[in-house]
Amino acid sequence: MQRTLPTLWLFVLVAGISVALGCQSPRSSNYYVLVSIPPSQAPSGDASQGPLIVVDPVVLPGYLERPQLVSRGDPGELNLSHDERWSEDLSENVSRVLADDLAERIPSDRVGVLQPGSPQRGGTRLRVEISRFERSADGEVELLARWSLRRQDESEPHLTRRSTLRVATEGSGTADTVRAMSQALANLADEIRRAL
């Protein structure tokens, strides 16, 4: 009987801990997506007659190709959020939003993202390679991108540029960061629009 009493207490203790841990709600994640931001002034013109612009899938650095949101700490330090995630592949989201931002600024109904395996027929091809796109330690979102424009009849781009854009966030929350990232893409679309 003496041996069964400690065993019984051990069983009750383990069962109690298991129940307590099982009743805790799991950490839930918040999901975010970048959105198109309309231009401050609507452009004039018939969007159905706008130029054909094909946006290559945007190239991101490997450290951003993950579901977690990334922010920059000290130089060379990256922080991954455990609870804050992208709701879709970030490269696909950036490509689509940039195409939408451009279409609103030109205006043109003929701006879209090149789908893998589809041939380009006419128009201008936009290639964007982003080397940095996250919130920095000072609270600003920084977007560094190299981009080029190439007409269908050209073997090399007729224009290549580098853009460095910084957008202040309105607060310290993740939603504020995502809004600033969306604004940075809109600002990039403004720069590209001026070059067309």
Order of alpha helices (4+ residues) and beta strands (2+ residues): alpha-beta-beta-beta-beta-alpha-beta-beta-beta-beta-alpha
